[in-house]
Amino acid sequence: MLRIGDMAPEFELADQSGSTVTLNQLVADGDVVLYFYPADFSPVCTAEACAFRDSYEDVSSVGVRVVGVSPQGVGSHQRFSNRFSIPFPLLSDPQKITIKAYGVDGPLGFGVRRATFLIDAKKTVRNRVVSDLFIGSHTELLNKTVRERV
């Protein structure tokens, strides 16, 4: 798993609208909170996405982007995004190429670890949180990122 100070691997994934998104594009405008989650519509993942949605305006106001990644397809992400009014990209990684590159593949290749990375414009990991079952530390990373920039 990537650690603080590591370089974040480049990726090219489709978002919920089918548009291609790369890490280079995301960091061109500043820091990115890139979070990995196991599945659309599961209770904890929904709570996490909604918590990030509720903080989105504050995060955006300090120039930080939020992006989610999971192995579900574009259609699932589109339904999830529409149902819960998710204002940020949800990237589809069905082959788990990016998930593996970031070291968040689940045990024995099953599932995805819940992990959040703060990545700067130079693609360096500045902070990270790993907590598979609880979202509090993930939302705290987001809130701390905002507080440090206000």
Backbone as JSON, one array per atom type, in Angstrom:
{
  "sequence": "MLRIGDMAPEFELADQSGSTVTLNQLVADGDVVLYFYPADFSPVCTAEACAFRDSYEDVSSVGVRVVGVSPQGVGSHQRFSNRFSIPFPLLSDPQKITIKAYGVDGPLGFGVRRATFLIDAKKTVRNRVVSDLFIGSHTELLNKTVRERV",
  "N": [[0.85, -1.18, 0.0], [0.45, 2.24, -0.74], [2.44, 4.7, 0.89], [2.78, 7.65, 2.98], [4.57, 10.14, 1.33], [5.24, 8.56, -0.85], [5.17, 8.26, -4.46], [2.25, 8.77, -6.29], [0.72, 6.42, -8.42], [0.13, 6.89, -11.91], [-3.05, 6.88, -13.62], [-5.74, 5.84, -15.76], [-9.0, 6.06, -16.04], [-12.54, 5.45, -16.44], [-15.18, 7.73, -15.67], [-18.41, 8.2, -13.99], [-19.91, 9.19, -16.07], [-18.79, 8.14, -18.27], [-16.6, 9.44, -19.25], [-13.08, 9.77, -19.75], [-10.68, 9.86, -17.2], [-7.67, 11.02, -15.83], [-4.92, 10.78, -13.5], [-3.03, 12.79, -13.87], [-4.6, 14.81, -15.06], [-6.32, 15.39, -12.94], [-4.62, 16.36, -10.85], [-3.64, 18.61, -12.0], [-4.97, 20.91, -11.32], [-4.47, 21.17, -8.64], [-4.41, 19.81, -5.28], [-5.63, 16.46, -4.6], [-8.12, 14.46, -3.16], [-8.2, 11.2, -3.13], [-10.21, 8.51, -2.95], [-10.72, 5.1, -2.16], [-13.14, 2.59, -2.38], [-15.22, -0.22, -1.45], [-17.82, -0.92, -2.73], [-20.55, 0.33, -4.68], [-23.64, 1.44, -3.3], [-23.54, -0.15, -0.98], [-24.04, -0.16, 2.59], [-22.0, 1.17, 4.26], [-20.29, 2.27, 2.34], [-22.05, 3.96, 1.01], [-22.68, 5.74, 3.08], [-20.16, 6.89, 3.42], [-19.67, 8.11, 0.87], [-21.77, 9.95, 0.87], [-21.09, 11.52, 3.08], [-18.72, 12.65, 2.13], [-19.84, 14.01, -0.01], [-21.39, 15.87, 1.4], [-19.43, 17.47, 2.45], [-18.3, 18.52, 0.25], [-18.56, 21.12, -0.91], [-17.11, 22.78, 0.88], [-14.58, 21.58, 0.62], [-14.04, 21.93, -2.1], [-13.94, 24.71, -2.15], [-11.45, 25.32, -1.17], [-9.79, 24.54, -3.12], [-9.37, 21.78, -3.5], [-9.82, 18.6, -4.93], [-12.2, 15.93, -4.96], [-12.33, 12.47, -5.45], [-13.68, 9.31, -6.15], [-12.96, 5.77, -6.23], [-13.8, 2.57, -7.35], [-14.45, -0.95, -8.02], [-16.82, -1.28, -9.49], [-18.86, -0.97, -12.47], [-19.31, 1.64, -14.99], [-22.07, 2.15, -15.34], [-23.19, 1.38, -12.87], [-21.93, 3.22, -11.19], [-23.02, 5.55, -12.25], [-25.76, 5.28, -11.61], [-25.56, 5.19, -8.81], [-24.37, 7.69, -8.26], [-26.36, 9.43, -9.27], [-28.56, 8.73, -7.65], [-27.74, 9.5, -5.07], [-26.9, 12.08, -5.37], [-24.14, 12.7, -5.93], [-21.48, 14.85, -6.27], [-18.96, 14.62, -7.38], [-16.37, 12.96, -9.33], [-16.73, 9.45, -9.83], [-14.79, 6.78, -10.25], [-14.37, 4.01, -12.41], [-12.97, 0.87, -11.99], [-12.87, -1.93, -13.03], [-11.11, -4.04, -13.61], [-9.37, -3.82, -11.61], [-6.86, -2.61, -11.77], [-5.79, -0.07, -11.1], [-6.54, -0.09, -8.43], [-4.94, -2.18, -7.46], [-2.42, -1.07, -8.05], [-2.29, 0.98, -6.2], [-2.24, -0.46, -3.95], [-4.5, -1.38, -2.57], [-6.08, -3.59, -2.91], [-8.25, -6.15, -1.81], [-7.89, -8.69, 0.82], [-6.41, -11.65, -0.35], [-7.21, -10.97, -2.9], [-9.91, -10.44, -2.87], [-12.54, -8.14, -2.85], [-12.1, -4.65, -1.9], [-9.93, -2.53, -0.15], [-10.85, 0.01, 2.14], [-9.62, 3.05, 1.65], [-8.09, 6.26, 1.81], [-6.42, 8.79, 0.11], [-4.44, 11.7, 0.19], [-3.28, 13.56, -2.34], [-0.77, 15.5, -3.8], [-0.05, 18.21, -6.17], [2.28, 17.4, -7.37], [2.04, 14.74, -7.48], [2.6, 13.37, -5.15], [2.01, 11.43, -2.28], [0.53, 12.9, 0.4], [-0.91, 12.48, 2.68], [-2.69, 9.81, 4.27], [-5.3, 7.46, 4.92], [-6.42, 4.44, 6.26], [-9.05, 2.44, 6.82], [-11.08, -0.09, 7.1], [-13.73, -0.59, 7.93], [-14.87, 1.61, 9.19], [-15.8, 5.01, 8.73], [-15.07, 7.39, 9.89], [-12.34, 8.26, 10.24], [-11.67, 8.74, 7.63], [-13.37, 10.83, 6.82], [-12.41, 12.69, 8.61], [-9.82, 13.12, 7.63], [-10.48, 14.49, 5.3], [-11.75, 16.78, 6.4], [-9.61, 17.84, 7.91], [-7.86, 18.47, 5.85], [-9.23, 20.6, 4.67], [-9.29, 22.44, 6.84], [-6.54, 23.01, 7.12], [-6.09, 24.6, 4.96], [-7.58, 26.85, 5.1]],
  "CA": [[0.0, 0.0, 0.0], [1.21, 3.49, -0.78], [2.66, 5.38, 2.17], [3.04, 9.09, 2.88], [5.84, 10.39, 0.67], [5.32, 7.8, -2.1], [4.59, 8.85, -5.66], [1.0, 8.12, -6.67], [0.76, 5.94, -9.8], [-0.79, 7.45, -12.91], [-4.12, 5.97, -14.03], [-6.7, 6.31, -16.76], [-10.23, 5.34, -15.74], [-13.79, 6.12, -16.83], [-16.04, 8.17, -14.58], [-19.79, 7.76, -14.09], [-20.5, 9.62, -17.35], [-18.06, 7.48, -19.34], [-15.44, 10.26, -19.64], [-11.8, 9.29, -19.26], [-10.06, 10.73, -16.2], [-6.33, 10.6, -15.45], [-4.38, 11.47, -12.33], [-2.41, 14.03, -14.36], [-5.67, 15.81, -15.21], [-6.86, 15.75, -11.62], [-3.68, 17.15, -10.05], [-3.29, 19.84, -12.72], [-5.62, 22.03, -10.63], [-4.12, 21.19, -7.22], [-4.46, 18.57, -4.52], [-6.75, 15.55, -4.83], [-8.44, 13.41, -2.2], [-8.57, 10.03, -3.9], [-10.61, 7.48, -1.99], [-11.08, 3.79, -2.69], [-14.22, 2.0, -1.59], [-15.54, -1.55, -1.98], [-18.96, -1.13, -3.61], [-21.69, 1.24, -4.72], [-24.9, 1.08, -2.64], [-23.42, -0.84, 0.31], [-24.35, 0.84, 3.62], [-20.86, 1.98, 4.7], [-19.82, 3.04, 1.19], [-23.03, 5.03, 0.78], [-22.47, 6.74, 4.14], [-18.9, 7.59, 3.12], [-19.88, 8.98, -0.29], [-22.66, 11.05, 1.28], [-20.32, 12.41, 3.96], [-17.84, 13.42, 1.25], [-20.74, 14.91, -0.74], [-21.81, 16.95, 2.29], [-18.25, 18.33, 2.65], [-17.76, 18.84, -1.07], [-18.49, 22.57, -1.13], [-15.97, 23.28, 1.66], [-13.35, 21.05, 0.03], [-13.84, 22.62, -3.38], [-13.64, 26.12, -1.93], [-10.02, 25.47, -0.88], [-9.05, 24.06, -4.28], [-9.07, 20.35, -3.44], [-10.81, 17.77, -5.64], [-12.53, 14.63, -4.37], [-12.58, 11.46, -6.48], [-13.82, 7.96, -5.63], [-12.61, 4.67, -7.12], [-14.2, 1.22, -6.94], [-14.44, -1.84, -9.18], [-18.09, -1.35, -10.22], [-18.87, -0.38, -13.8], [-19.78, 3.01, -15.2], [-23.51, 2.19, -15.11], [-23.44, 1.34, -11.42], [-21.51, 4.52, -10.66], [-23.99, 6.55, -12.7], [-26.97, 5.12, -10.78], [-25.19, 5.57, -7.44], [-24.17, 9.14, -8.26], [-27.66, 10.08, -9.44], [-29.44, 8.47, -6.5], [-27.28, 10.2, -3.88], [-26.44, 13.42, -5.78], [-22.7, 12.77, -5.73], [-21.03, 15.91, -7.18], [-17.57, 14.42, -7.78], [-16.2, 11.77, -10.15], [-16.58, 8.09, -9.31], [-14.05, 6.12, -11.32], [-14.61, 2.58, -12.54], [-11.75, 0.08, -12.14], [-13.34, -3.31, -12.94], [-9.98, -4.97, -13.66], [-8.63, -3.52, -10.37], [-5.48, -2.25, -12.11], [-5.43, 1.06, -10.24], [-6.7, -0.57, -7.06], [-3.72, -2.94, -7.14], [-1.27, -0.17, -8.1], [-2.3, 1.76, -4.96], [-2.08, -1.41, -2.85], [-5.72, -1.46, -1.77], [-6.84, -4.79, -3.22], [-8.6, -6.85, -0.58], [-7.16, -9.91, 1.13], [-6.52, -12.72, -1.35], [-7.83, -10.44, -4.12], [-11.36, -10.25, -2.72], [-12.94, -6.82, -2.39], [-11.22, -3.48, -1.96], [-9.74, -1.9, 1.15], [-11.3, 1.39, 2.21], [-8.43, 3.87, 1.86], [-8.17, 7.62, 1.29], [-5.1, 9.39, -0.08], [-4.32, 13.1, -0.21], [-2.21, 13.59, -3.34], [-0.51, 16.89, -4.19], [0.11, 18.49, -7.59], [3.46, 16.67, -7.87], [1.63, 13.33, -7.36], [3.16, 12.8, -3.93], [1.02, 11.15, -1.24], [0.78, 13.77, 1.54], [-1.58, 11.9, 3.84], [-3.51, 8.65, 3.91], [-6.07, 6.8, 5.97], [-6.92, 3.11, 5.93], [-9.97, 1.92, 7.82], [-11.98, -0.86, 6.26], [-15.13, -0.64, 8.36], [-15.36, 2.87, 9.76], [-15.5, 6.14, 7.84], [-14.72, 8.59, 10.65], [-10.98, 8.73, 9.96], [-11.67, 9.22, 6.24], [-13.97, 12.16, 6.8], [-11.5, 13.57, 9.35], [-8.76, 13.52, 6.7], [-11.08, 15.51, 4.44], [-11.95, 17.99, 7.2], [-8.29, 18.35, 8.23], [-7.35, 19.06, 4.61], [-9.89, 21.9, 4.53], [-8.82, 23.32, 7.93], [-5.17, 23.42, 6.87], [-6.02, 25.52, 3.82], [-8.42, 28.04, 5.35]],
  "C": [[0.89, 1.23, 0.0], [1.3, 4.1, 0.62], [2.84, 6.87, 1.91], [4.44, 9.26, 2.32], [6.02, 9.62, -0.63], [4.73, 8.6, -3.25], [3.33, 8.05, -6.02], [1.08, 7.67, -8.13], [-0.27, 6.64, -10.68], [-1.87, 6.41, -13.21], [-4.96, 6.65, -15.09], [-7.95, 5.46, -16.6], [-11.43, 6.14, -16.2], [-14.57, 6.53, -15.6], [-17.48, 7.75, -14.85], [-20.49, 8.23, -15.36], [-19.81, 8.98, -18.54], [-16.85, 8.27, -19.82], [-14.18, 9.69, -19.02], [-11.18, 10.33, -18.33], [-8.68, 10.15, -15.89], [-5.89, 11.35, -14.19], [-3.73, 12.78, -12.75], [-3.44, 15.14, -14.52], [-6.15, 16.31, -13.85], [-5.92, 16.67, -10.85], [-3.26, 18.44, -10.75], [-3.85, 21.08, -12.04], [-5.3, 22.09, -9.15], [-4.25, 19.82, -6.59], [-5.75, 17.79, -4.78], [-6.9, 14.62, -3.63], [-9.0, 12.26, -3.02], [-8.94, 8.92, -2.91], [-11.09, 6.23, -2.71], [-12.12, 3.19, -1.78], [-14.67, 0.69, -2.24], [-16.69, -1.61, -2.99], [-20.01, -0.03, -3.52], [-22.86, 0.61, -3.97], [-24.75, 0.26, -1.37], [-23.58, 0.22, 1.41], [-23.16, 1.74, 4.01], [-20.34, 2.84, 3.54], [-20.78, 4.2, 0.85], [-22.86, 6.13, 1.82], [-21.21, 7.56, 3.86], [-19.08, 8.57, 1.96], [-20.75, 10.17, 0.07], [-21.96, 12.02, 2.22], [-19.36, 13.26, 3.12], [-18.65, 14.41, 0.43], [-21.1, 16.12, 0.13], [-20.66, 17.92, 2.58], [-17.71, 18.9, 1.35], [-17.59, 20.34, -1.31], [-17.29, 23.18, -0.38], [-14.64, 22.83, 1.05], [-13.04, 21.77, -1.28], [-13.43, 24.07, -3.19], [-12.17, 26.37, -1.6], [-9.16, 24.84, -1.99], [-8.66, 22.61, -4.27], [-10.2, 19.59, -4.15], [-11.0, 16.47, -4.89], [-12.87, 13.68, -5.52], [-12.65, 10.1, -5.81], [-13.45, 6.92, -6.68], [-13.12, 3.37, -6.52], [-14.29, 0.35, -8.19], [-15.76, -1.93, -9.95], [-17.97, -0.62, -11.55], [-19.43, 1.03, -13.84], [-21.27, 3.12, -14.9], [-23.88, 2.2, -13.64], [-23.07, 2.69, -10.8], [-22.5, 5.62, -11.04], [-25.26, 6.48, -11.85], [-26.71, 5.58, -9.34], [-25.07, 7.09, -7.32], [-25.5, 9.88, -8.37], [-28.55, 9.92, -8.22], [-29.06, 9.3, -5.28], [-26.69, 11.58, -4.16], [-24.96, 13.63, -5.48], [-22.12, 13.76, -6.74], [-19.61, 15.72, -7.72], [-17.47, 13.13, -8.6], [-16.09, 10.49, -9.32], [-15.98, 7.29, -10.46], [-14.22, 4.61, -11.25], [-13.29, 1.86, -12.83], [-12.09, -1.42, -12.05], [-12.22, -4.35, -12.98], [-9.06, -4.81, -12.44], [-7.15, -3.19, -10.63], [-5.0, -1.11, -11.21], [-5.52, 0.66, -8.77], [-5.45, -1.33, -6.61], [-2.5, -2.03, -7.11], [-1.15, 0.65, -6.82], [-2.23, 0.85, -3.72], [-3.31, -1.59, -1.99], [-6.63, -2.61, -2.18], [-7.1, -5.53, -1.92], [-7.78, -8.11, -0.36], [-7.46, -11.02, 0.11], [-7.23, -12.27, -2.62], [-9.32, -10.24, -4.05], [-11.65, -8.84, -2.19], [-11.88, -5.76, -2.58], [-11.12, -2.92, -0.55], [-10.24, -0.46, 1.07], [-10.08, 2.24, 2.59], [-8.63, 5.23, 1.19], [-6.76, 8.2, 1.26], [-5.25, 10.86, -0.43], [-3.08, 13.18, -1.1], [-2.02, 15.02, -3.8], [-0.27, 16.99, -5.7], [1.32, 17.8, -8.21], [3.25, 15.16, -7.82], [2.29, 12.62, -6.19], [2.02, 12.58, -2.92], [1.4, 11.97, -0.01], [0.14, 13.27, 2.82], [-2.36, 10.7, 3.36], [-4.2, 8.11, 5.16], [-6.51, 5.45, 5.43], [-7.79, 2.66, 7.1], [-11.08, 1.22, 7.05], [-13.46, -0.74, 6.64], [-15.71, 0.68, 8.83], [-14.92, 4.04, 8.9], [-15.02, 7.39, 8.57], [-13.34, 9.13, 10.34], [-10.86, 9.25, 8.53], [-12.26, 10.63, 6.15], [-13.1, 13.15, 7.58], [-10.34, 14.01, 8.47], [-9.26, 14.63, 5.78], [-11.23, 16.83, 5.19], [-10.62, 18.65, 7.57], [-7.67, 19.05, 7.01], [-7.95, 20.46, 4.41], [-9.35, 22.88, 5.59], [-7.42, 23.84, 7.65], [-5.04, 24.46, 5.75], [-6.84, 26.8, 4.02], [-7.61, 29.14, 5.98]]
}
